[in-house]
Amino acid sequence: MSEIVPVVVAALVLSFIQINLRSAYPEYAALLAILFVVIILLRLLSPMRDMIRLFYQLGQGAGVSGGYFDVLLRTVAAAYITAFGSQICKDAGEESLAMVVEAAGKLVMIVIALPIIVGVVDALVNLLP
């Protein structure tokens, strides 16, 4: 709970700044939004590391291959990066760039998940007579 309060307060302050900045200097408004995202992500690196370490420990305790968690975490990371990039493009008024970012993100997520997809298809093929 205490981690999110400063983020929300900073986002609200930035929103009020953005309202005034966007009308006069839209390019600076987009840069400020990107800077905010980078700062928040850097601030959250330590809690994310702890969470990833916990997931790997839980997986090892359950006897699940670490490769599955690796694919899951990489896919989630790609989804968040895609969402951030797309939203920043939309905020800058670049809808077509946002669509390209979203399409590229979906393709990257499929590529990341290919080992699991291949494993599922292989298991299904082995079940057939």
C-alpha positions in Angstrom: 0.0 0.0 0.0 2.7 2.5 0.9 4.5 1.9 -2.5 1.5 3.1 -4.5 0.6 6.3 -2.7 3.7 8.3 -3.9 3.1 7.0 -7.4 -0.5 8.1 -7.4 0.3 11.5 -5.9 3.1 12.0 -8.4 0.8 11.0 -11.3 -1.9 13.4 -10.2 0.5 16.2 -9.9 2.0 15.3 -13.3 -1.6 15.2 -14.8 -2.3 18.7 -13.7 1.0 19.9 -15.2 0.3 17.9 -18.4 -3.1 19.7 -18.8 -1.3 23.1 -19.0 1.8 21.9 -20.8 -0.1 20.0 -23.6 -1.8 23.1 -25.0 1.5 25.2 -25.3 4.2 22.5 -25.6 2.8 19.1 -26.6 6.2 17.7 -27.4 7.4 18.4 -23.9 4.3 16.8 -22.4 5.1 13.5 -24.2 8.7 13.7 -23.0 7.6 14.4 -19.4 5.3 11.4 -19.5 8.1 9.1 -20.8 10.4 10.4 -18.0 7.7 9.7 -15.4 7.3 6.1 -16.6 11.1 5.5 -16.6 11.5 7.0 -13.1 8.6 4.9 -11.7 9.9 1.7 -13.4 13.4 2.3 -11.9 11.8 2.8 -8.5 9.9 -0.5 -8.8 12.9 -2.6 -9.8 13.7 -3.8 -6.3 10.1 -5.0 -5.5 9.9 -6.6 -9.0 13.2 -8.5 -8.3 11.8 -9.8 -5.0 8.5 -10.9 -6.7 10.4 -12.7 -9.5 12.6 -14.4 -6.9 9.5 -15.6 -5.0 7.9 -16.9 -8.2 11.0 -19.0 -9.0 11.1 -20.3 -5.5 7.4 -21.3 -5.6 8.0 -23.0 -8.9 10.9 -24.9 -7.7 9.0 -26.0 -4.6 6.1 -27.2 -6.8 8.5 -29.0 -9.2 7.6 -26.7 -12.2 10.3 -26.0 -14.7 11.9 -22.6 -14.4 11.6 -22.2 -18.1 7.8 -21.9 -17.8 8.2 -19.0 -15.3 10.8 -17.4 -17.5 8.4 -17.4 -20.4 5.5 -16.1 -18.2 7.6 -13.3 -16.8 9.0 -12.3 -20.2 5.5 -12.3 -21.7 4.1 -10.1 -18.8 7.1 -7.7 -19.2 6.5 -7.5 -23.0 2.8 -6.8 -22.3 3.5 -4.0 -19.9 6.2 -2.4 -22.1 3.8 -2.6 -25.1 1.0 -1.0 -23.1 3.2 1.8 -21.8 4.6 2.5 -25.3 1.2 2.4 -27.0 -0.3 4.7 -24.4 2.5 7.2 -24.7 2.1 7.2 -28.5 -1.7 7.8 -28.0 -1.0 10.6 -25.6 1.3 12.2 -28.2 -1.6 12.0 -30.7 0.1 9.2 -32.8 -2.7 6.6 -33.1 -1.1 4.8 -36.0 2.2 4.4 -34.1 0.3 3.1 -31.1 -1.3 0.4 -33.3 2.1 -0.6 -34.7 3.5 -0.8 -31.1 0.5 -3.0 -30.1 0.8 -5.3 -33.1 4.6 -5.6 -32.6 4.0 -6.4 -28.9 1.5 -9.1 -29.7 3.9 -10.7 -32.2 6.8 -10.6 -29.6 4.5 -12.2 -27.0 3.7 -15.0 -29.4 7.4 -15.5 -30.2 8.3 -15.6 -26.5 5.5 -18.1 -25.8 6.6 -20.4 -28.7 8.3 -23.0 -26.5 5.1 -23.5 -24.5 3.0 -23.6 -27.7 5.3 -26.2 -29.2 5.2 -28.2 -26.0 1.4 -28.2 -25.9 1.1 -29.2 -29.6 3.7 -31.9 -29.1 1.8 -33.3 -26.1 -1.4 -33.3 -28.1 0.2 -35.1 -31.0 1.6 -37.7 -28.7 -1.9 -38.3 -27.3 -3.3 -39.1 -30.7 -3.2 -42.7 -31.9 
